[in-house]
Amino acid sequence: MVEELLCDVRIISKLGVGVFTENLLKYDYHWFLAEVVSGRIEIGEPDKFNEFKYIQIENLRNYKLSPNMKKLLYEIENRKIKLW
């Protein structure tokens, strides 16, 4: 499966689904735990994003997060989603 970062991934498990609103638009989301199986991670939407970096979960609160990421972080911190 090729995902937004232009690499092949293997889905390990589905973590959750839901809807969030941003700028008066509703977005459906799906969270998956996955691993890169081939390819090099690259930005697939350069018109929207100019940087990619790995951030440890415990450091996410130090960044401006999208509504989707805020929701994911909440679920992880409250042990509603288990990553390992």
N, CA, C and O atoms as CSV, one atom per row, in Angstrom:
chain,resi,resn,atom,element,x,y,z
A,1,MET,N,N,0.843,-1.170,0.000
A,1,MET,CA,C,0.000,0.000,0.000
A,1,MET,C,C,0.893,1.240,0.000
A,1,MET,O,O,1.741,1.379,0.881
A,2,VAL,N,N,0.725,2.128,-0.952
A,2,VAL,CA,C,1.485,3.380,-1.001
A,2,VAL,C,C,0.664,4.441,-0.281
A,2,VAL,O,O,-0.517,4.628,-0.572
A,3,GLU,N,N,1.291,5.127,0.651
A,3,GLU,CA,C,0.548,6.136,1.389
A,3,GLU,C,C,1.051,7.529,1.061
A,3,GLU,O,O,1.885,7.690,0.169
A,4,GLU,N,N,0.558,8.538,1.767
A,4,GLU,CA,C,0.805,9.940,1.429
A,4,GLU,C,C,2.267,10.355,1.410
A,4,GLU,O,O,2.604,11.383,0.824
A,5,LEU,N,N,3.128,9.593,2.026
A,5,LEU,CA,C,4.540,9.947,2.061
A,5,LEU,C,C,5.352,9.204,1.005
A,5,LEU,O,O,6.576,9.115,1.098
A,6,LEU,N,N,4.664,8.676,0.008
A,6,LEU,CA,C,5.271,8.078,-1.189
A,6,LEU,C,C,6.160,6.875,-0.901
A,6,LEU,O,O,7.150,6.657,-1.600
A,7,CYS,N,N,5.827,6.112,0.096
A,7,CYS,CA,C,6.562,4.890,0.375
A,7,CYS,C,C,5.561,3.754,0.542
A,7,CYS,O,O,4.370,3.994,0.741
A,8,ASP,N,N,6.037,2.536,0.461
A,8,ASP,CA,C,5.165,1.380,0.670
A,8,ASP,C,C,5.124,1.059,2.162
A,8,ASP,O,O,6.154,1.013,2.835
A,9,VAL,N,N,3.910,0.840,2.659
A,9,VAL,CA,C,3.749,0.522,4.072
A,9,VAL,C,C,2.963,-0.771,4.232
A,9,VAL,O,O,2.219,-1.191,3.345
A,10,ARG,N,N,3.154,-1.382,5.386
A,10,ARG,CA,C,2.366,-2.546,5.767
A,10,ARG,C,C,1.555,-2.139,6.987
A,10,ARG,O,O,2.107,-1.694,7.994
A,11,ILE,N,N,0.236,-2.296,6.886
A,11,ILE,CA,C,-0.642,-1.976,8.006
A,11,ILE,C,C,-0.484,-3.053,9.073
A,11,ILE,O,O,-0.647,-4.241,8.796
A,12,ILE,N,N,-0.168,-2.635,10.280
A,12,ILE,CA,C,-0.048,-3.552,11.403
A,12,ILE,C,C,-1.400,-3.681,12.099
A,12,ILE,O,O,-1.845,-4.786,12.408
A,13,SER,N,N,-2.054,-2.536,12.345
A,13,SER,CA,C,-3.384,-2.567,12.953
A,13,SER,C,C,-4.101,-1.242,12.725
A,13,SER,O,O,-3.478,-0.204,12.507
A,14,LYS,N,N,-5.418,-1.308,12.781
A,14,LYS,CA,C,-6.245,-0.111,12.698
A,14,LYS,C,C,-6.371,0.440,14.114
A,14,LYS,O,O,-6.702,-0.303,15.038
A,15,LEU,N,N,-6.110,1.743,14.296
A,15,LEU,CA,C,-6.140,2.342,15.617
A,15,LEU,C,C,-7.452,3.056,15.922
A,15,LEU,O,O,-7.879,3.102,17.075
A,16,GLY,N,N,-8.092,3.613,14.896
A,16,GLY,CA,C,-9.336,4.333,15.138
A,16,GLY,C,C,-9.833,5.057,13.913
A,16,GLY,O,O,-9.132,5.173,12.908
A,17,VAL,N,N,-11.061,5.545,14.014
A,17,VAL,CA,C,-11.697,6.325,12.949
A,17,VAL,C,C,-12.503,7.438,13.605
A,17,VAL,O,O,-12.820,7.367,14.792
A,18,GLY,N,N,-12.826,8.449,12.838
A,18,GLY,CA,C,-13.652,9.522,13.362
A,18,GLY,C,C,-13.781,10.661,12.389
A,18,GLY,O,O,-13.449,10.538,11.210
A,19,VAL,N,N,-14.271,11.777,12.898
A,19,VAL,CA,C,-14.483,12.978,12.086
A,19,VAL,C,C,-13.957,14.167,12.880
A,19,VAL,O,O,-14.126,14.228,14.097
A,20,PHE,N,N,-13.320,15.110,12.194
A,20,PHE,CA,C,-12.970,16.366,12.844
A,20,PHE,C,C,-13.315,17.503,11.896
A,20,PHE,O,O,-13.452,17.304,10.689
A,21,THR,N,N,-13.453,18.698,12.460
A,21,THR,CA,C,-13.800,19.884,11.680
A,21,THR,C,C,-12.644,20.864,11.743
A,21,THR,O,O,-12.079,21.124,12.805
A,22,GLU,N,N,-12.308,21.397,10.584
A,22,GLU,CA,C,-11.263,22.411,10.498
A,22,GLU,C,C,-11.680,23.402,9.421
A,22,GLU,O,O,-12.027,23.011,8.307
A,23,ASN,N,N,-11.642,24.677,9.757
A,23,ASN,CA,C,-12.056,25.718,8.816
A,23,ASN,C,C,-13.451,25.453,8.254
A,23,ASN,O,O,-13.692,25.626,7.059
A,24,LEU,N,N,-14.357,25.036,9.120
A,24,LEU,CA,C,-15.764,24.768,8.794
A,24,LEU,C,C,-15.966,23.578,7.862
A,24,LEU,O,O,-17.074,23.368,7.368
A,25,LEU,N,N,-14.919,22.799,7.613
A,25,LEU,CA,C,-15.037,21.600,6.773
A,25,LEU,C,C,-14.895,20.368,7.650
A,25,LEU,O,O,-14.071,20.338,8.564
A,26,LYS,N,N,-15.702,19.349,7.367
A,26,LYS,CA,C,-15.615,18.090,8.102
A,26,LYS,C,C,-14.707,17.124,7.351
A,26,LYS,O,O,-14.782,17.007,6.128
A,27,TYR,N,N,-13.859,16.442,8.092
A,27,TYR,CA,C,-12.930,15.475,7.523
A,27,TYR,C,C,-13.092,14.138,8.238
A,27,TYR,O,O,-13.118,14.082,9.467
A,28,ASP,N,N,-13.198,13.077,7.471
A,28,ASP,CA,C,-13.147,11.730,8.023
A,28,ASP,C,C,-11.681,11.356,8.154
A,28,ASP,O,O,-10.871,11.706,7.297
A,29,TYR,N,N,-11.340,10.657,9.206
A,29,TYR,CA,C,-9.968,10.205,9.345
A,29,TYR,C,C,-9.942,8.750,9.767
A,29,TYR,O,O,-10.902,8.219,10.326
A,30,HIS,N,N,-8.818,8.127,9.483
A,30,HIS,CA,C,-8.534,6.750,9.875
A,30,HIS,C,C,-7.102,6.736,10.376
A,30,HIS,O,O,-6.200,7.240,9.707
A,31,TRP,N,N,-6.894,6.163,11.546
A,31,TRP,CA,C,-5.548,6.024,12.084
A,31,TRP,C,C,-5.126,4.573,11.986
A,31,TRP,O,O,-5.890,3.665,12.316
A,32,PHE,N,N,-3.898,4.363,11.527
A,32,PHE,CA,C,-3.342,3.021,11.419
A,32,PHE,C,C,-1.951,3.007,12.027
A,32,PHE,O,O,-1.224,3.998,11.969
A,33,LEU,N,N,-1.596,1.893,12.599
A,33,LEU,CA,C,-0.221,1.634,12.974
A,33,LEU,C,C,0.384,0.901,11.784
A,33,LEU,O,O,-0.136,-0.131,11.361
A,34,ALA,N,N,1.465,1.421,11.248
A,34,ALA,CA,C,2.044,0.842,10.038
A,34,ALA,C,C,3.562,0.919,10.094
A,34,ALA,O,O,4.136,1.645,10.906
A,35,GLU,N,N,4.192,0.161,9.224
A,35,GLU,CA,C,5.646,0.232,9.102
A,35,GLU,C,C,6.008,0.399,7.636
A,35,GLU,O,O,5.327,-0.120,6.752
A,36,VAL,N,N,7.079,1.123,7.389
A,36,VAL,CA,C,7.576,1.310,6.029
A,36,VAL,C,C,8.239,0.013,5.597
A,36,VAL,O,O,9.105,-0.508,6.300
A,37,VAL,N,N,7.833,-0.516,4.430
A,37,VAL,CA,C,8.430,-1.754,3.940
A,37,VAL,C,C,9.362,-1.520,2.756
A,37,VAL,O,O,10.258,-2.327,2.507
A,38,SER,N,N,9.164,-0.431,2.027
A,38,SER,CA,C,10.098,-0.097,0.953
A,38,SER,C,C,9.906,1.360,0.544
A,38,SER,O,O,8.866,1.972,0.789
A,39,GLY,N,N,10.920,1.872,-0.068
A,39,GLY,CA,C,10.882,3.254,-0.518
A,39,GLY,C,C,11.461,4.196,0.521
A,39,GLY,O,O,11.774,3.813,1.649
A,40,ARG,N,N,11.587,5.414,0.104
A,40,ARG,CA,C,12.114,6.465,0.968
A,40,ARG,C,C,10.980,7.428,1.255
A,40,ARG,O,O,10.270,7.827,0.332
A,41,ILE,N,N,10.792,7.809,2.494
A,41,ILE,CA,C,9.724,8.742,2.852
A,41,ILE,C,C,10.004,10.095,2.210
A,41,ILE,O,O,11.085,10.665,2.362
A,42,GLU,N,N,9.007,10.592,1.494
A,42,GLU,CA,C,9.089,11.895,0.843
A,42,GLU,C,C,7.760,12.607,1.013
A,42,GLU,O,O,6.733,11.963,1.228
A,43,ILE,N,N,7.768,13.911,0.919
A,43,ILE,CA,C,6.535,14.684,1.011
A,43,ILE,C,C,5.762,14.510,-0.292
A,43,ILE,O,O,6.242,14.879,-1.364
A,44,GLY,N,N,4.564,13.947,-0.189
A,44,GLY,CA,C,3.741,13.684,-1.369
A,44,GLY,C,C,2.871,14.852,-1.787
A,44,GLY,O,O,2.317,14.846,-2.887
A,45,GLU,N,N,2.738,15.858,-0.928
A,45,GLU,CA,C,1.927,17.030,-1.229
A,45,GLU,C,C,2.734,18.299,-0.958
A,45,GLU,O,O,2.459,19.009,0.009
A,46,PRO,N,N,3.731,18.594,-1.805
A,46,PRO,CA,C,4.609,19.739,-1.541
A,46,PRO,C,C,3.885,21.083,-1.591
A,46,PRO,O,O,4.400,22.081,-1.086
A,47,ASP,N,N,2.706,21.117,-2.191
A,47,ASP,CA,C,1.927,22.355,-2.199
A,47,ASP,C,C,1.307,22.640,-0.834
A,47,ASP,O,O,0.900,23.770,-0.563
A,48,LYS,N,N,1.233,21.618,0.034
A,48,LYS,CA,C,0.648,21.765,1.366
A,48,LYS,C,C,1.684,21.678,2.482
A,48,LYS,O,O,1.497,22.268,3.546
A,49,PHE,N,N,2.772,20.947,2.251
A,49,PHE,CA,C,3.758,20.688,3.302
A,49,PHE,C,C,5.161,20.966,2.792
A,49,PHE,O,O,5.488,20.655,1.646
A,50,ASN,N,N,5.994,21.559,3.656
A,50,ASN,CA,C,7.370,21.838,3.244
A,50,ASN,C,C,8.403,21.141,4.113
A,50,ASN,O,O,9.607,21.287,3.901
A,51,GLU,N,N,7.919,20.369,5.108
A,51,GLU,CA,C,8.860,19.717,6.008
A,51,GLU,C,C,8.251,18.427,6.550
A,51,GLU,O,O,7.041,18.330,6.756
A,52,PHE,N,N,9.110,17.447,6.774
A,52,PHE,CA,C,8.716,16.200,7.407
A,52,PHE,C,C,9.745,15.890,8.470
A,52,PHE,O,O,10.946,15.984,8.218
A,53,LYS,N,N,9.290,15.520,9.658
A,53,LYS,CA,C,10.233,15.094,10.687
A,53,LYS,C,C,9.552,14.117,11.623
A,53,LYS,O,O,8.336,14.152,11.813
A,54,TYR,N,N,10.358,13.248,12.201
A,54,TYR,CA,C,9.884,12.320,13.218
A,54,TYR,C,C,9.867,13.054,14.555
A,54,TYR,O,O,10.818,13.755,14.900
A,55,ILE,N,N,8.777,12.887,15.303
A,55,ILE,CA,C,8.655,13.513,16.618
A,55,ILE,C,C,8.209,12.438,17.598
A,55,ILE,O,O,7.237,11.725,17.346
A,56,GLN,N,N,8.904,12.323,18.695
A,56,GLN,CA,C,8.505,11.360,19.711
A,56,GLN,C,C,7.157,11.778,20.291
A,56,GLN,O,O,6.886,12.965,20.468
A,57,ILE,N,N,6.322,10.792,20.582
A,57,ILE,CA,C,4.968,11.064,21.069
A,57,ILE,C,C,4.982,11.990,22.282
A,57,ILE,O,O,4.157,12.898,22.376
A,58,GLU,N,N,5.902,11.771,23.198
A,58,GLU,CA,C,5.931,12.598,24.406
A,58,GLU,C,C,6.306,14.049,24.125
A,58,GLU,O,O,6.151,14.900,25.001
A,59,ASN,N,N,6.798,14.352,22.920
A,59,ASN,CA,C,7.156,15.723,22.560
A,59,ASN,C,C,6.122,16.410,21.672
A,59,ASN,O,O,6.294,17.578,21.324
A,60,LEU,N,N,5.054,15.710,21.300
A,60,LEU,CA,C,4.073,16.285,20.379
A,60,LEU,C,C,3.428,17.567,20.910
A,60,LEU,O,O,3.121,18.469,20.130
A,61,ARG,N,N,3.221,17.657,22.206
A,61,ARG,CA,C,2.574,18.847,22.793
A,61,ARG,C,C,3.403,20.119,22.579
A,61,ARG,O,O,2.886,21.221,22.757
A,62,ASN,N,N,4.653,19.988,22.208
A,62,ASN,CA,C,5.508,21.149,21.948
A,62,ASN,C,C,5.293,21.731,20.559
A,62,ASN,O,O,5.948,22.708,20.195
A,63,TYR,N,N,4.393,21.153,19.782
A,63,TYR,CA,C,4.150,21.573,18.402
A,63,TYR,C,C,2.702,21.988,18.214
A,63,TYR,O,O,1.815,21.550,18.947
A,64,LYS,N,N,2.476,22.833,17.231
A,64,LYS,CA,C,1.110,23.184,16.844
A,64,LYS,C,C,0.543,21.972,16.097
A,64,LYS,O,O,1.081,21.567,15.067
A,65,LEU,N,N,-0.536,21.401,16.617
A,65,LEU,CA,C,-1.103,20.180,16.045
A,65,LEU,C,C,-2.437,20.457,15.371
A,65,LEU,O,O,-3.194,21.336,15.784
A,66,SER,N,N,-2.704,19.695,14.336
A,66,SER,CA,C,-4.011,19.750,13.676
A,66,SER,C,C,-5.057,19.164,14.623
A,66,SER,O,O,-4.698,18.449,15.558
A,67,PRO,N,N,-6.341,19.451,14.402
A,67,PRO,CA,C,-7.388,18.845,15.240
A,67,PRO,C,C,-7.302,17.318,15.264
A,67,PRO,O,O,-7.543,16.699,16.301
A,68,ASN,N,N,-6.966,16.722,14.149
A,68,ASN,CA,C,-6.832,15.269,14.057
A,68,ASN,C,C,-5.707,14.766,14.961
A,68,ASN,O,O,-5.875,13.785,15.686
A,69,MET,N,N,-4.571,15.438,14.913
A,69,MET,CA,C,-3.434,15.023,15.744
A,69,MET,C,C,-3.696,15.271,17.228
A,69,MET,O,O,-3.265,14.483,18.070
A,70,LYS,N,N,-4.396,16.353,17.557
A,70,LYS,CA,C,-4.760,16.597,18.959
A,70,LYS,C,C,-5.629,15.454,19.484
A,70,LYS,O,O,-5.465,14.994,20.614
A,71,LYS,N,N,-6.549,15.011,18.639
A,71,LYS,CA,C,-7.441,13.919,19.033
A,71,LYS,C,C,-6.658,12.615,19.205
A,71,LYS,O,O,-6.884,11.873,20.161
A,72,LEU,N,N,-5.744,12.339,18.284
A,72,LEU,CA,C,-4.923,11.139,18.382
A,72,LEU,C,C,-4.078,11.172,19.655
A,72,LEU,O,O,-4.011,10.180,20.381
A,73,LEU,N,N,-3.445,12.290,19.923
A,73,LEU,CA,C,-2.614,12.409,21.119
A,73,LEU,C,C,-3.452,12.202,22.384
A,73,LEU,O,O,-3.014,11.527,23.315
A,74,TYR,N,N,-4.633,12.770,22.416
A,74,TYR,CA,C,-5.530,12.580,23.554
A,74,TYR,C,C,-5.840,11.093,23.754
A,74,TYR,O,O,-5.783,10.586,24.875
A,75,GLU,N,N,-6.163,10.410,22.671
A,75,GLU,CA,C,-6.496,8.985,22.745
A,75,GLU,C,C,-5.310,8.157,23.244
A,75,GLU,O,O,-5.486,7.219,24.021
A,76,ILE,N,N,-4.116,8.503,22.799
A,76,ILE,CA,C,-2.913,7.779,23.239
A,76,ILE,C,C,-2.643,8.054,24.715
A,76,ILE,O,O,-2.409,7.128,25.493
A,77,GLU,N,N,-2.679,9.337,25.099
A,77,GLU,CA,C,-2.377,9.700,26.493
A,77,GLU,C,C,-3.391,9.119,27.478
A,77,GLU,O,O,-3.049,8.836,28.627
A,78,ASN,N,N,-4.611,8.944,27.042
A,78,ASN,CA,C,-5.651,8.412,27.911
A,78,ASN,C,C,-5.834,6.901,27.725
A,78,ASN,O,O,-6.825,6.318,28.163
A,79,ARG,N,N,-4.865,6.300,27.075
A,79,ARG,CA,C,-4.796,4.849,26.894
A,79,ARG,C,C,-6.007,4.239,26.208
A,79,ARG,O,O,-6.348,3.078,26.433
A,80,LYS,N,N,-6.654,5.044,25.361
A,80,LYS,CA,C,-7.753,4.523,24.558
A,80,LYS,C,C,-7.198,3.851,23.297
A,80,LYS,O,O,-7.840,2.998,22.684
A,81,ILE,N,N,-5.986,4.268,22.937
A,81,ILE,CA,C,-5.257,3.657,21.826
A,81,ILE,C,C,-3.912,3.188,22.367
A,81,ILE,O,O,-3.207,3.941,23.039
A,82,LYS,N,N,-3.568,1.961,22.075
A,82,LYS,CA,C,-2.279,1.413,22.503
A,82,LYS,C,C,-1.417,1.180,21.268
A,82,LYS,O,O,-1.827,0.509,20.321
A,83,LEU,N,N,-0.229,1.741,21.298
A,83,LEU,CA,C,0.683,1.601,20.158
A,83,LEU,C,C,1.640,0.428,20.315
A,83,LEU,O,O,2.197,-0.049,19.326
A,84,TRP,N,N,1.837,-0.042,21.536
A,84,TRP,CA,C,2.731,-1.165,21.784
A,84,TRP,C,C,2.304,-1.903,23.012
A,84,TRP,O,O,2.937,-2.889,23.390
